[in-house]
Amino acid sequence: MGGRHLVDDCGVSREIGYFLEPLIVLGLFAKKPLPIRLKGITNDSKDSCVDTFCSTTLPMLKQFGVPSEGLELKIESRGVPPNGGGEVLLSVPIVQSPTAVSWIDKGTVKRIRGVTFSARVSTLFENTMIHAARGIFNRLLPDVHIFTDHKAGPQAGNSPGYGISLVAETTSGCFVSADTAVSYAWEDDEKKELLPPADVGEQIASVLLQEIEQGGVVDSTHQGLLFLLCALCPKDVCKVRVGKLSPHGIETLRHIRDFLRVNFDIKQDPSTGTVRA
């Protein structure tokens, strides 16, 4: 695995982020560094978006010794359901083996960062989402910056839509994220009204606060990848802390047990409501 000029059309049934998680794990152990261009949907409400991958997933990989050099996801165009049209360029370096971690200190939130996007709709949608999200966060901390990314022309993909990705960075270097996107599920739905951007901003800000409250070093959508990276580490013991186990996290633990013959010692911490593995 590895090489140059690799291109894959991910279709429009799942978002590109759905394919990035297994692809990056395979790429880390490839014979050669992996540059690959992926086409399809970059943002939807089912899977973690490509913005979250940039802001949260890539920093998590660095905890396991993955070098920053050669590790990148570049968003070249946006694509939302139903017709996609997005395009990203993923670069993955190779590693001999991940570094075992003892990652149990979540720390406290010191800043909120985020990005909104809009494609084939008014840029005012982004400003409205930012204002709504900041209205919640600024009651709690002052360091909140949410950037905009409006696309037009070919870079806007084939369908109209908008969305937001938020990430909370903690004093111990953890990144906890939440994201969503709004678009028409099918072409026939274009007569329906979409969720107002103000509601989108408020809802995703509330979701991020719920993820922070869980108390883990990663959010619920990253539990599966966290467990898999721990299982692929050398025989040194990894220790991590997560919030309430998500269905995806539980299923990943079962697959790791069945296919890799690696078991995790799961312990509930009553004082914090978190889980140590």
WORAHU-V263814 format. One record per residue. N is the residue number from 1. RES is the residue in one letter. SS is DSSP state (H for helix, E for strand, L for the rest). PSI is psi as a letter, one per 40 degrees, with the letter a starting at -180 (NA if undefined). NEAR is the number of other ideal C-beta (glycine too) atoms within 12 Angstrom. Layout:
BEGIN
n->N res->RES ss->SS psi->PSI near->NEAR
n->N res->RES ss->SS psi->PSI near->NEAR
END
This chain:
BEGIN
n->1 res->M ss->L psi->i near->19
n->2 res->G ss->L psi->a near->22
n->3 res->G ss->E psi->a near->15
n->4 res->R ss->E psi->i near->12
n->5 res->H ss->E psi->f near->11
n->6 res->L ss->E psi->h near->23
n->7 res->V ss->E psi->h near->17
n->8 res->D ss->E psi->h near->21
n->9 res->D ss->E psi->h near->20
n->10 res->C ss->L psi->e near->31
n->11 res->G ss->L psi->a near->21
n->12 res->V ss->L psi->e near->29
n->13 res->S ss->L psi->d near->18
n->14 res->R ss->L psi->i near->24
n->15 res->E ss->E psi->i near->40
n->16 res->I ss->H psi->d near->48
n->17 res->G ss->H psi->d near->42
n->18 res->Y ss->H psi->d near->27
n->19 res->F ss->H psi->d near->30
n->20 res->L ss->H psi->d near->41
n->21 res->E ss->H psi->d near->37
n->22 res->P ss->H psi->d near->20
n->23 res->L ss->H psi->d near->32
n->24 res->I ss->H psi->d near->39
n->25 res->V ss->H psi->d near->32
n->26 res->L ss->H psi->d near->21
n->27 res->G ss->H psi->d near->33
n->28 res->L ss->H psi->d near->37
n->29 res->F ss->L psi->e near->25
n->30 res->A ss->L psi->i near->23
n->31 res->K ss->L psi->d near->12
n->32 res->K ss->L psi->i near->19
n->33 res->P ss->L psi->i near->26
n->34 res->L ss->E psi->h near->34
n->35 res->P ss->E psi->h near->28
n->36 res->I ss->E psi->h near->34
n->37 res->R ss->E psi->h near->26
n->38 res->L ss->E psi->h near->39
n->39 res->K ss->E psi->i near->31
n->40 res->G ss->E psi->b near->38
n->41 res->I ss->E psi->h near->43
n->42 res->T ss->L psi->d near->55
n->43 res->N ss->L psi->h near->48
n->44 res->D ss->L psi->a near->40
n->45 res->S ss->L psi->e near->31
n->46 res->K ss->L psi->d near->22
n->47 res->D ss->L psi->i near->30
n->48 res->S ss->L psi->h near->43
n->49 res->C ss->L psi->i near->50
n->50 res->V ss->H psi->d near->47
n->51 res->D ss->H psi->d near->43
n->52 res->T ss->H psi->d near->49
n->53 res->F ss->H psi->d near->43
n->54 res->C ss->H psi->d near->35
n->55 res->S ss->H psi->d near->35
n->56 res->T ss->H psi->d near->45
n->57 res->T ss->H psi->d near->43
n->58 res->L ss->H psi->d near->34
n->59 res->P ss->H psi->d near->28
n->60 res->M ss->H psi->d near->42
n->61 res->L ss->H psi->d near->38
n->62 res->K ss->H psi->d near->23
n->63 res->Q ss->H psi->d near->32
n->64 res->F ss->L psi->e near->35
n->65 res->G ss->L psi->e near->23
n->66 res->V ss->L psi->h near->35
n->67 res->P ss->L psi->i near->21
n->68 res->S ss->L psi->d near->14
n->69 res->E ss->L psi->h near->13
n->70 res->G ss->L psi->e near->24
n->71 res->L ss->L psi->h near->30
n->72 res->E ss->E psi->i near->27
n->73 res->L ss->E psi->h near->37
n->74 res->K ss->E psi->h near->22
n->75 res->I ss->E psi->h near->34
n->76 res->E ss->E psi->d near->24
n->77 res->S ss->E psi->i near->33
n->78 res->R ss->L psi->i near->47
n->79 res->G ss->L psi->h near->44
n->80 res->V ss->E psi->i near->42
n->81 res->P ss->L psi->i near->38
n->82 res->P ss->L psi->e near->25
n->83 res->N ss->L psi->e near->28
n->84 res->G ss->E psi->b near->33
n->85 res->G ss->L psi->e near->35
n->86 res->G ss->E psi->i near->45
n->87 res->E ss->E psi->h near->32
n->88 res->V ss->E psi->i near->40
n->89 res->L ss->E psi->h near->27
n->90 res->L ss->E psi->h near->40
n->91 res->S ss->E psi->h near->32
n->92 res->V ss->E psi->h near->38
n->93 res->P ss->L psi->i near->27
n->94 res->I ss->L psi->i near->25
n->95 res->V ss->L psi->i near->28
n->96 res->Q ss->L psi->d near->15
n->97 res->S ss->L psi->i near->18
n->98 res->P ss->L psi->i near->30
n->99 res->T ss->L psi->h near->23
n->100 res->A ss->L psi->i near->21
n->101 res->V ss->L psi->i near->32
n->102 res->S ss->E psi->g near->20
n->103 res->W ss->E psi->g near->33
n->104 res->I ss->L psi->e near->24
n->105 res->D ss->L psi->h near->22
n->106 res->K ss->L psi->d near->33
n->107 res->G ss->L psi->a near->22
n->108 res->T ss->L psi->i near->18
n->109 res->V ss->E psi->h near->30
n->110 res->K ss->E psi->d near->23
n->111 res->R ss->E psi->i near->26
n->112 res->I ss->E psi->h near->38
n->113 res->R ss->E psi->i near->33
n->114 res->G ss->E psi->i near->42
n->115 res->V ss->E psi->h near->38
n->116 res->T ss->E psi->i near->45
n->117 res->F ss->E psi->i near->48
n->118 res->S ss->E psi->i near->37
n->119 res->A ss->E psi->h near->40
n->120 res->R ss->L psi->f near->29
n->121 res->V ss->L psi->i near->31
n->122 res->S ss->L psi->i near->17
n->123 res->T ss->L psi->e near->22
n->124 res->L ss->H psi->d near->18
n->125 res->F ss->H psi->d near->35
n->126 res->E ss->H psi->d near->34
n->127 res->N ss->H psi->d near->23
n->128 res->T ss->H psi->d near->29
n->129 res->M ss->H psi->d near->44
n->130 res->I ss->H psi->d near->39
n->131 res->H ss->H psi->d near->25
n->132 res->A ss->H psi->d near->30
n->133 res->A ss->H psi->d near->44
n->134 res->R ss->H psi->d near->29
n->135 res->G ss->H psi->d near->19
n->136 res->I ss->H psi->d near->28
n->137 res->F ss->H psi->d near->33
n->138 res->N ss->L psi->e near->18
n->139 res->R ss->L psi->e near->13
n->140 res->L ss->L psi->d near->22
n->141 res->L ss->L psi->i near->22
n->142 res->P ss->L psi->d near->13
n->143 res->D ss->L psi->g near->17
n->144 res->V ss->E psi->h near->29
n->145 res->H ss->E psi->h near->21
n->146 res->I ss->E psi->h near->37
n->147 res->F ss->E psi->i near->23
n->148 res->T ss->E psi->i near->27
n->149 res->D ss->E psi->g near->33
n->150 res->H ss->E psi->h near->23
n->151 res->K ss->E psi->i near->34
n->152 res->A ss->L psi->i near->18
n->153 res->G ss->H psi->a near->13
n->154 res->P ss->H psi->d near->16
n->155 res->Q ss->H psi->e near->23
n->156 res->A ss->H psi->e near->32
n->157 res->G ss->L psi->a near->40
n->158 res->N ss->L psi->e near->30
n->159 res->S ss->L psi->i near->35
n->160 res->P ss->L psi->i near->32
n->161 res->G ss->E psi->i near->45
n->162 res->Y ss->E psi->i near->48
n->163 res->G ss->E psi->a near->49
n->164 res->I ss->E psi->i near->51
n->165 res->S ss->E psi->h near->49
n->166 res->L ss->E psi->i near->49
n->167 res->V ss->E psi->h near->46
n->168 res->A ss->E psi->h near->43
n->169 res->E ss->E psi->h near->29
n->170 res->T ss->E psi->i near->29
n->171 res->T ss->L psi->e near->15
n->172 res->S ss->L psi->e near->19
n->173 res->G ss->L psi->f near->24
n->174 res->C ss->L psi->i near->38
n->175 res->F ss->E psi->h near->43
n->176 res->V ss->E psi->h near->45
n->177 res->S ss->E psi->i near->41
n->178 res->A ss->E psi->i near->41
n->179 res->D ss->E psi->i near->46
n->180 res->T ss->E psi->i near->42
n->181 res->A ss->E psi->i near->47
n->182 res->V ss->E psi->h near->40
n->183 res->S ss->E psi->i near->45
n->184 res->Y ss->L psi->h near->27
n->185 res->A ss->L psi->d near->23
n->186 res->W ss->L psi->i near->14
n->187 res->E ss->H psi->d near->16
n->188 res->D ss->H psi->e near->9
n->189 res->D ss->H psi->e near->17
n->190 res->E ss->H psi->e near->18
n->191 res->K ss->H psi->e near->9
n->192 res->K ss->L psi->i near->13
n->193 res->E ss->L psi->h near->11
n->194 res->L ss->L psi->i near->28
n->195 res->L ss->L psi->h near->26
n->196 res->P ss->L psi->i near->17
n->197 res->P ss->H psi->d near->35
n->198 res->A ss->H psi->d near->27
n->199 res->D ss->H psi->d near->22
n->200 res->V ss->H psi->d near->39
n->201 res->G ss->H psi->d near->39
n->202 res->E ss->H psi->d near->27
n->203 res->Q ss->H psi->d near->27
n->204 res->I ss->H psi->d near->42
n->205 res->A ss->H psi->d near->39
n->206 res->S ss->H psi->d near->22
n->207 res->V ss->H psi->d near->30
n->208 res->L ss->H psi->d near->41
n->209 res->L ss->H psi->d near->25
n->210 res->Q ss->H psi->d near->22
n->211 res->E ss->H psi->d near->38
n->212 res->I ss->H psi->d near->35
n->213 res->E ss->H psi->d near->23
n->214 res->Q ss->H psi->d near->32
n->215 res->G ss->L psi->e near->31
n->216 res->G ss->L psi->i near->42
n->217 res->V ss->L psi->e near->41
n->218 res->V ss->L psi->i near->49
n->219 res->D ss->L psi->i near->43
n->220 res->S ss->H psi->d near->34
n->221 res->T ss->H psi->e near->40
n->222 res->H ss->H psi->e near->43
n->223 res->Q ss->H psi->d near->40
n->224 res->G ss->H psi->d near->33
n->225 res->L ss->H psi->d near->41
n->226 res->L ss->H psi->d near->46
n->227 res->F ss->H psi->d near->40
n->228 res->L ss->H psi->d near->37
n->229 res->L ss->H psi->d near->39
n->230 res->C ss->H psi->d near->42
n->231 res->A ss->H psi->d near->33
n->232 res->L ss->H psi->e near->32
n->233 res->C ss->L psi->i near->31
n->234 res->P ss->L psi->i near->19
n->235 res->K ss->L psi->e near->11
n->236 res->D ss->L psi->i near->16
n->237 res->V ss->L psi->h near->18
n->238 res->C ss->L psi->i near->31
n->239 res->K ss->E psi->h near->24
n->240 res->V ss->E psi->i near->41
n->241 res->R ss->E psi->h near->35
n->242 res->V ss->E psi->i near->44
n->243 res->G ss->L psi->a near->33
n->244 res->K ss->L psi->h near->24
n->245 res->L ss->L psi->h near->30
n->246 res->S ss->L psi->i near->25
n->247 res->P ss->H psi->d near->14
n->248 res->H ss->H psi->d near->26
n->249 res->G ss->H psi->d near->33
n->250 res->I ss->H psi->d near->22
n->251 res->E ss->H psi->d near->17
n->252 res->T ss->H psi->d near->34
n->253 res->L ss->H psi->d near->31
n->254 res->R ss->H psi->d near->20
n->255 res->H ss->H psi->d near->19
n->256 res->I ss->H psi->d near->29
n->257 res->R ss->H psi->d near->18
n->258 res->D ss->H psi->d near->13
n->259 res->F ss->H psi->d near->13
n->260 res->L ss->H psi->e near->20
n->261 res->R ss->L psi->f near->9
n->262 res->V ss->L psi->h near->25
n->263 res->N ss->L psi->i near->16
n->264 res->F ss->L psi->h near->28
n->265 res->D ss->L psi->h near->15
n->266 res->I ss->L psi->h near->22
n->267 res->K ss->E psi->h near->17
n->268 res->Q ss->E psi->h near->18
n->269 res->D ss->E psi->h near->20
n->270 res->P ss->L psi->d near->9
n->271 res->S ss->L psi->d near->10
n->272 res->T ss->L psi->e near->21
n->273 res->G ss->L psi->e near->17
n->274 res->T ss->E psi->i near->27
n->275 res->V ss->E psi->h near->33
n->276 res->R ss->E psi->h near->30
n->277 res->A ss->L psi->NA near->36
END
